[in-house]
Amino acid sequence: MRIFLIAGSIILPLVMFFLQKYRIKFRLIFNLGAILSTLVFGNIASLSIYQIIKDNTVLMTNIHAVFLNPFFLITGSYIGIYILYLLLLVTAGEK
């Protein structure tokens, strides 16, 4: 599983980089996916923190429950891959 996670963080941004070179629609899809992922990720995080403050519970023990939310994990991983993809674009654009 560790190899899969590490390989995915290297291979997926490269695949995104090469796909966007061939079709401009991929760039739009990647950007829209990043916007949607950021909204979902941020809303889950803020609602979790709000619930902890509202319930007056201990932050350090209850906030870790957010990591069990699959939407939080999926959107967070896409944001990470997208950032690496953007860094590839910036690096390729510099000469």
Secondary structure as UniProt FT lines:
FT   HELIX           2..22
FT   HELIX           24..55
FT   HELIX           59..62
FT   HELIX           63..68
FT   HELIX           70..93
//
